[in-house]
């Protein structure tokens, strides 16, 4: 074979002609008469018509003689690399006689070796399959005169670009239709984008509006409670700590925001410690002005001391005497409207208290209080009850639950202990006497405390508008069984602790020497009578004994209150 012959002409010759010496047929025999159509698959890279024919396969059909052999030079196992941007992979089918096929291979192998030796050819231009796998080939206008039909070579790519249903419209109209579709898609994308952006803007706007409204209301004190509260600012508190206190008291809702506003003013460093009267409906500016002004316990404040065992009516008179508030107004508000401060102790109060004379007797915790002159009675009550609430800790509530008594019963028993005990040291032992009687109600149904009888005569009857024997009897422990209807004074913390942690004894009686302050305890009535006789002898006076009674005069303790940090002994049972 002449290698100098033009490759394009030789290849065209091979494909267009048949060999009559091998087949016995006449040249150019019509395909539909004597020749059988055979096919050989050929894959090649083509450098033309990329945009128009990318991904398509050319099927080329050539007539063969009956003795021609079908060969497929393409290996099914050989990988087919993806087409590059300039050299898409195309497949072709051409029919050859065996000799023509061999000659074509010789020609193409020679071409492959020639091109392979050239460094100027790109490595990507290679024929794929069989012995051509590594042979680069570049044949411009390959097989230009042969008839072609297009189809997809792999089901994976079937109708990838919609060629199975190619439009019969002219190319210009196809391009116009394609442009219209692209424009419509762009418009649809713009509409969707606009809707998404609109929704985002609305959500962000609503969120910002809610934030502005919420913080704005807190800043200006809009739509808030107008009731006054006493807020205690400890000395040395930072602005962050002060803001937390205000938030806990319900004066503001956003502590950090308050700190930010305060830092922008010149008042954040001039806060005065002490008690301040504030309201939730105050604007931040007003709150800061109040905190920087003189506190309620400042230079013009009035201090009042409520002693252990003081009765509620006596405390009211003391407040009036010091010009703080009217006594009757105090008694009315303290007993009827003092459960509106949202304090923890309020949840432990009994729901029904109509049988009590002074409902809140016992809840005015003995302490030294600082008030201002002509102070609002609600603020006076709030300050007192806030102090009481802080003294009754969760440990006390847990102890009450363990002993099976309520807060009101604890305060009632503590008030009797406070009135009966000669000294603080005797309180736990006095408490054991009452607990022993309560736990042995069959033998000792009555507590028989003189202090309860004195409360009826000195407090209830003088301040009652009508005679009510049932009320009197409900407080007198010489007639009522168990604890009286309510407290008879305001006990201090020592008495409250003693009521919850009595000493473990077998005593059922006690008797006090008012002159010496000493208390004598007894287990039996005989021992109790002996103690009475001994006290009478010590005092140089005759004293008659009584049958089965605990005869004792009321003793008020002027000692300072003390705090118990450790738990006392368990309650004692009677022997």
C-alpha positions in Angstrom: 0.0 0.0 0.0 1.3 3.4 -0.9 1.9 5.3 2.2 2.5 8.5 0.2 -1.0 8.4 -1.1 -3.3 11.0 0.3 -4.8 9.5 3.5 -8.2 11.1 3.0 -8.5 9.8 -0.6 -7.4 6.3 0.4 -9.9 6.1 3.3 -12.6 7.5 1.0 -11.7 4.9 -1.5 -11.9 2.0 1.0 -15.3 3.1 2.2 -16.9 3.7 -1.3 -15.7 0.7 -3.2 -15.9 -3.1 -2.9 -13.5 -5.8 -4.0 -14.9 -8.0 -6.8 -11.9 -10.5 -6.8 -12.8 -11.6 -3.2 -16.6 -11.5 -3.3 -17.3 -12.7 -6.8 -19.9 -9.8 -7.2 -19.9 -7.0 -9.7 -18.8 -3.6 -8.4 -21.3 -1.1 -7.4 -24.0 -3.8 -7.0 -27.1 -2.2 -5.6 -27.5 -2.7 -1.8 -31.1 -3.9 -2.0 -30.3 -6.6 -4.6 -27.3 -8.8 -3.7 -25.4 -7.2 -1.0 -25.8 -7.8 2.7 -25.5 -4.8 5.0 -22.7 -5.4 7.6 -21.6 -2.9 10.3 -18.4 -2.1 12.2 -18.5 0.3 15.0 -15.8 3.0 14.9 -15.3 5.8 17.5 -13.4 8.9 16.7 -12.8 12.4 17.8 -14.0 15.1 15.5 -13.0 18.8 15.7 -16.0 20.2 13.8 -19.6 21.0 14.5 -19.2 20.8 18.3 -22.2 23.0 19.3 -24.5 21.5 16.7 -23.6 17.8 17.0 -22.1 17.4 20.5 -23.0 14.0 22.0 -24.4 12.5 18.8 -23.3 9.4 17.0 -22.9 9.1 13.3 -24.0 5.8 11.8 -22.5 5.1 8.4 -23.8 2.2 6.4 -21.8 0.6 3.5 -22.8 -2.4 1.3 -20.8 -5.6 1.8 -20.6 -8.9 -0.1 -22.1 -12.0 1.4 -18.6 -13.3 2.4 -17.8 -10.1 4.2 -17.1 -10.3 7.9 -18.5 -8.0 10.6 -15.8 -6.7 12.9 -16.0 -4.3 15.9 -12.8 -2.7 16.6 -14.2 -1.1 19.8 -13.5 -2.9 23.0 -16.4 -3.0 25.4 -14.0 -3.1 28.3 -12.0 -0.1 27.2 -12.9 3.1 29.1 -14.2 6.0 27.0 -12.9 9.3 28.3 -15.3 12.2 28.5 -15.1 14.7 25.6 -13.1 17.8 26.0 -14.6 21.2 25.3 -13.2 21.3 21.8 -13.1 17.6 21.0 -16.4 15.8 21.7 -16.5 12.1 21.4 -18.5 10.8 18.4 -19.2 7.3 17.3 -19.5 6.0 13.8 -20.4 2.7 12.1 -18.9 1.8 8.8 -19.1 -1.5 6.8 -15.9 -3.0 5.3 -14.8 -6.3 3.6 -12.1 -8.1 5.6 -9.3 -7.0 3.3 -10.5 -3.4 3.2 -10.8 -3.4 6.9 -7.2 -4.7 7.3 -5.9 -2.1 4.9 -7.8 0.6 6.7 -6.2 -0.5 10.0 -2.8 -0.5 8.5 -3.3 3.0 7.2 -4.6 4.3 10.5 -1.9 2.6 12.6 0.7 4.2 10.4 -1.0 7.5 10.9 -1.1 6.9 14.7 2.7 6.2 14.8 3.4 9.3 12.7 1.3 11.6 14.9 2.6 10.0 18.1 6.1 11.0 17.3 5.1 14.6 16.9 5.2 16.6 20.2 2.9 19.3 18.8 -0.2 17.1 18.9 -2.4 17.4 22.1 -2.6 14.2 24.1 -6.4 14.4 24.2 -6.9 13.8 20.5 -6.8 10.0 20.6 -8.9 7.2 19.0 -10.6 5.1 21.6 -10.8 1.3 21.4 -8.9 -1.8 20.4 -5.4 -1.1 18.9 -6.3 2.5 18.3 -6.7 3.2 21.9 -3.5 5.3 22.1 -3.4 6.5 18.5 -4.1 10.2 18.1 -6.2 11.0 15.0 -7.2 14.3 13.5 -9.1 14.0 10.2 -10.9 17.3 9.3 -14.1 16.7 7.3 -14.0 13.0 8.0 -16.3 11.0 5.5 -18.0 14.1 4.1 -19.8 12.4 1.3 -21.4 9.6 3.1 -25.0 9.6 4.2 -25.5 10.0 8.0 -28.2 9.4 10.5 -28.0 10.6 14.1 -28.9 8.7 17.2 -27.7 8.4 20.8 -25.2 5.6 21.4 -26.0 5.1 25.1 -29.4 4.9 26.9 -27.8 7.0 29.7 -27.6 9.9 27.3 -30.9 9.2 25.5 -32.7 12.3 24.6 -30.3 14.3 26.7 -30.9 17.4 24.6 -34.3 16.5 23.2 -33.0 15.2 19.8 -35.4 12.3 19.7 -38.1 14.9 19.1 -36.3 17.4 17.0 -38.3 20.3 15.8 -39.0 20.7 12.1 -39.0 24.5 12.4 -36.2 26.4 10.6 -33.1 27.1 12.6 -33.9 30.8 13.1 -37.3 30.0 14.5 -35.8 27.3 16.8 -33.3 29.9 18.1 -36.1 32.4 18.6 -38.2 29.9 20.5 -35.2 28.9 22.6 -34.6 32.5 23.4 -38.2 33.0 24.4 -38.0 30.0 26.8 -34.8 31.3 28.4 -36.4 34.7 28.8 -39.5 33.2 30.4 -37.3 31.2 32.8 -35.4 34.3 33.7 -38.7 36.1 34.4 -39.9 33.2 36.6 -36.6 33.3 38.5 -37.0 37.0 39.0 -40.6 36.6 40.4 -39.5 33.8 42.8 -36.5 35.8 44.0 -38.7 38.9 44.5 -41.2 36.8 46.5 -38.5 35.3 48.7 -36.9 38.7 49.3 -40.3 40.2 50.2 -41.0 37.4 52.7 -37.6 37.9 54.3 -38.0 41.7 54.5 -41.5 41.2 56.1 -40.2 38.7 58.7 -37.3 40.9 59.6 -39.5 44.0 59.8 -42.0 42.3 62.0 -39.2 40.9 64.3 -37.6 44.3 64.5 -40.9 46.0 65.2 -41.6 43.6 68.1 -38.2 44.2 69.6 -38.6 47.9 69.3 -42.1 47.8 70.8 -41.0 45.5 73.7 -37.9 47.5 74.6 -39.6 50.8 74.0 -42.4 50.0 76.4 -39.9 49.0 79.1 -37.8 52.1 78.4 -40.8 54.4 78.7 -42.7 52.4 81.3 -45.8 51.9 79.1 -48.6 49.4 79.9 -47.0 48.4 83.2 -48.3 48.0 86.8 -48.6 51.3 88.7 -48.2 49.8 92.2 -45.3 51.1 94.3 -42.6 48.8 95.6 -39.8 49.2 98.0 -36.5 48.1 96.4 -33.4 47.7 98.6 -30.1 48.6 96.9 -27.2 47.1 98.9 -24.2 49.3 99.4 -21.4 48.8 96.8 -23.7 47.2 94.2 -22.6 47.5 90.6 -25.0 48.7 87.9 -25.3 45.2 86.6 -26.3 43.9 90.1 -28.7 46.8 90.6 -30.4 46.1 87.2 -30.8 42.4 88.2 -32.4 43.5 91.5 -34.8 45.7 89.6 -35.7 42.9 87.2 -36.3 40.5 90.0 -38.6 43.0 91.7 -40.6 43.4 88.5 -39.6 47.1 88.1 -37.9 46.5 84.7 -38.0 43.7 82.2 -34.6 43.9 80.5 -31.7 44.3 82.8 -29.0 44.5 80.2 -30.9 47.1 78.3 -31.2 49.1 81.5 -27.4 48.9 82.1 -26.8 50.1 78.5 -29.2 53.1 79.0 -27.7 53.9 82.4 -24.2 53.8 81.0 -25.2 56.5 78.5 -26.3 58.9 81.2 -24.2 60.6 84.0 -26.2 58.9 86.8 -24.9 55.4 86.8 -22.1 56.2 89.3 -24.4 58.2 91.7 -26.7 55.5 92.9 -27.6 55.8 96.5 -27.8 52.5 98.5 -30.8 51.9 100.7 -34.6 51.6 100.2 -36.1 53.2 97.2 -39.8 53.5 96.3 -40.2 52.5 92.6 -43.0 51.5 90.3 -43.0 49.3 87.1 -44.7 52.2 85.1 -41.6 54.4 85.7 -39.5 55.3 82.7 -35.8 54.4 82.9 -34.9 58.0 83.3 -37.3 58.3 86.3 -36.0 55.1 87.9 -32.4 56.4 87.6 -33.5 59.8 89.1 -35.1 58.0 92.0 -32.0 55.8 92.6 -29.7 58.8 92.6 -31.9 60.7 95.1 -31.9 60.2 98.9 -33.1 56.8 99.9 -36.0 56.2 102.3 -33.7 55.2 105.1 -31.5 58.3 104.5 -31.1 61.5 106.5 -34.9 62.1 106.9 -35.9 58.5 107.6 -37.4 57.2 110.8 -36.3 53.9 112.5 -38.8 51.8 114.4 -38.0 48.7 116.4 -40.6 45.9 116.7 -39.6 43.7 119.7 -40.0 40.0 120.0 -43.5 39.2 121.4 -45.0 42.6 120.5 -48.6 42.3 119.6 -49.9 43.6 116.2 -52.1 46.3 117.8 -49.1 47.6 119.8 -47.0 47.7 116.7 -49.6 49.7 114.8 -49.8 52.3 117.6 -46.0 52.5 117.6 -46.0 53.3 113.8 -48.6 56.0 114.3 -46.7 57.5 117.2 -43.6 57.9 115.0 -45.6 59.7 112.3 -45.2 56.9 109.8 -48.9 55.9 109.1 -52.3 55.8 110.8 -52.7 52.8 113.2 -56.2 51.8 112.0 -55.1 52.1 108.3 -52.2 49.9 109.0 -54.2 47.2 110.8 -56.8 47.2 108.1 -54.3 46.9 105.2 -52.0 44.5 107.0 -54.8 42.0 107.8 -56.8 42.3 104.6 -54.6 43.4 101.7 -51.2 42.1 102.5 -51.3 39.1 100.2 -50.8 41.1 97.0 -47.0 41.4 97.0 -46.3 38.1 95.3 -44.1 36.8 98.1 -43.4 33.1 98.6 -44.9 32.8 102.1 -48.3 33.7 100.6 -48.6 30.3 99.0 -48.5 28.7 102.5 -51.3 30.8 104.1 -54.5 29.0 104.9 -57.4 29.7 102.5 -59.9 30.2 105.2 -59.0 32.5 108.1 -62.4 34.0 109.2 -62.2 32.4 112.6 -59.1 34.5 113.4 -59.3 37.9 115.1 -56.2 39.5 113.5 -55.5 37.4 110.5 -51.8 38.4 110.2 -51.0 38.4 113.9 -47.5 36.8 114.1 -46.4 37.8 110.6 -44.9 41.2 111.7 -41.3 39.9 112.1 -39.5 41.6 115.0 -36.8 43.8 113.7 -35.7 47.4 113.3 -37.4 49.0 110.3 -36.6 52.3 108.5 -39.6 54.2 107.2 -40.2 57.7 105.9 -42.7 60.1 107.5 -46.3 59.8 106.3 -45.3 56.8 104.2 -47.9 55.1 102.1 -49.4 52.3 104.2 -49.0 49.7 101.5 -45.3 50.4 101.3 -45.1 50.0 105.1 -46.8 46.6 105.0 -44.7 45.5 102.0 -41.5 46.3 103.7 -42.5 44.4 106.9 -43.8 41.3 105.0 -40.9 41.3 102.6 -38.6 41.0 105.7 -40.8 38.2 107.1 -40.6 36.3 103.8 -36.8 36.5 103.8 -36.6 35.0 107.3 -38.8 31.9 106.6 -36.3 29.9 104.5 -36.9 26.7 102.5 -35.2 24.8 105.4 -38.1 25.9 107.6 -40.7 24.9 105.1 -39.1 21.5 104.7 -39.1 21.0 108.5 -42.7 21.9 108.7 -43.6 19.3 106.1 -41.6 16.7 107.9 -43.4 17.5 111.2 -46.8 17.6 109.6 -47.7 21.2 110.5 -48.4 24.3 108.4 -46.8 27.7 108.4 -49.7 29.2 110.3 -49.6 26.5 113.0 -45.8 27.0 113.3 -46.3 30.8 113.8 -49.1 30.2 116.3 -47.0 27.8 118.4 -44.0 30.0 118.2 -46.0 33.0 119.5 -47.0 30.9 122.6 -43.4 29.9 123.2 -42.3 33.5 122.7 -44.9 34.7 125.3 -44.2 31.8 127.8 -40.4 31.3 127.8 -38.5 33.3 130.4 -35.3 33.3 128.3 -34.1 32.3 124.9 -32.3 29.3 126.4 -35.6 27.9 127.8 -37.5 28.1 124.5 -36.6 24.7 123.1 -37.6 23.1 126.5 -40.8 25.0 126.7 -41.5 23.9 123.1 -41.1 20.3 124.2 -43.8 20.7 126.9 -46.3 21.9 124.3 -45.3 19.2 121.8 -45.6 16.5 124.4 -49.1 17.6 125.2 -50.1 17.9 121.5 -48.8 14.4 120.9 -50.6 13.0 123.9 -54.0 14.7 123.4 -55.9 11.9 125.2 -54.2 12.6 128.5 -53.5 16.3 127.9 -56.2 17.7 125.6 -55.5 21.3 126.7 -52.3 23.3 126.4 -53.4 25.5 129.3 -51.2 28.6 128.5 -51.9 31.7 130.5 -50.6 33.8 127.7 -53.6 32.8 125.5 -56.1 33.8 128.1 -54.3 37.1 128.5 -54.6 37.7 124.7 -58.4 37.3 124.9 -58.8 39.7 127.7 -56.3 42.3 126.6 -56.6 42.3 122.9 -59.6 40.6 121.5 -62.3 41.8 123.8 -61.3 45.5 123.9 -61.1 45.7 120.1 -64.2 43.6 119.3 -67.3 45.5 118.2 -69.6 42.7 119.4 -69.5 40.0 122.0 -68.3 36.7 120.6 -67.8 34.0 123.1 -67.0 31.4 120.4 -64.2 33.6 119.2 -62.9 34.0 122.8 -62.9 30.3 123.5 -61.1 29.6 120.2 -58.1 31.5 121.5 -58.1 30.5 125.2 -56.2 27.2 125.5 -57.9 26.5 128.8 -61.1 25.9 126.8 -60.0 24.9 123.3 -58.2 21.7 122.4 -54.9 21.8 120.7 -53.5 25.1 119.3 -55.6 28.3 119.5 -57.2 29.8 116.4 -54.3 32.1 115.7 -51.1 33.6 117.0 -51.1 35.7 120.1 -48.1 37.9 119.4 -45.3 38.3 116.8 -42.5 35.7 117.6 -38.9 36.2 116.8 -36.7 33.7 115.0 -35.6 32.0 118.2 -39.1 31.1 119.0 -39.9 30.0 115.5 -36.8 27.8 115.5 -37.7 26.3 118.9 -41.2 25.5 117.6 -39.7 23.5 114.8 -36.9 21.9 116.8 -38.1 21.2 120.3 -35.9 19.6 122.9 -36.4 15.9 123.5 -37.9 15.7 127.0 -40.6 14.1 129.0 -41.9 17.3 130.5 -45.6 18.2 130.6 -45.5 21.2 133.0 -43.4 24.3 133.6 -43.5 27.2 136.0 -41.4 30.4 136.0 -40.2 32.7 138.7 -40.9 36.2 137.4 -38.5 37.7 139.8 -35.5 35.6 138.9 -36.5 34.7 135.4 -35.8 31.0 136.0 -38.2 28.3 134.7 -38.8 25.0 136.4 -40.0 21.9 134.5 -41.9 18.9 135.7 -43.0 15.5 134.3 -45.9 15.0 136.7 -48.5 17.1 138.4 -46.9 16.4 141.8 -43.5 17.7 140.6 -45.2 20.7 139.2 -47.0 21.5 142.5 -43.6 21.2 144.3 -42.0 23.7 141.8 -44.8 26.2 142.5 -44.3 25.8 146.3 -40.5 26.3 145.8 -41.0 29.5 143.8 -43.4 30.8 146.4 -40.9 30.2 149.1 -38.2 31.9 147.2 -40.3 34.9 146.7 -41.6 34.9 150.3 -45.2 34.7 149.3 -47.8 31.9 149.6 -48.9 30.3 146.4 -51.8 27.9 146.0 -51.3 25.0 143.7 -53.7 24.2 140.9 -54.9 20.9 139.6 -53.5 19.9 136.2 -52.6 23.4 135.0 -49.6 25.1 133.7 -49.6 28.4 135.7 -47.3 30.9 134.3 -47.2 34.7 133.7 -46.4 36.3 130.4 -42.7 37.1 130.0 -41.6 39.4 127.2 -38.0 38.9 126.0 -36.0 42.0 125.2 -33.0 40.0 124.1 -31.7 40.6 120.6 -32.7 38.0 118.0 -30.2 35.4 116.9 -30.1 33.1 113.9 -29.8 29.3 114.0 -27.8 27.9 111.2 -27.8 24.2 112.3 -30.8 22.0 112.7 -31.9 21.3 116.2 -33.1 18.0 117.8 -36.1 16.1 116.5 -39.5 16.7 118.1 -40.0 14.8 121.3 -42.9 12.5 122.1 -44.6 12.3 125.5 -43.7 9.5 127.8 
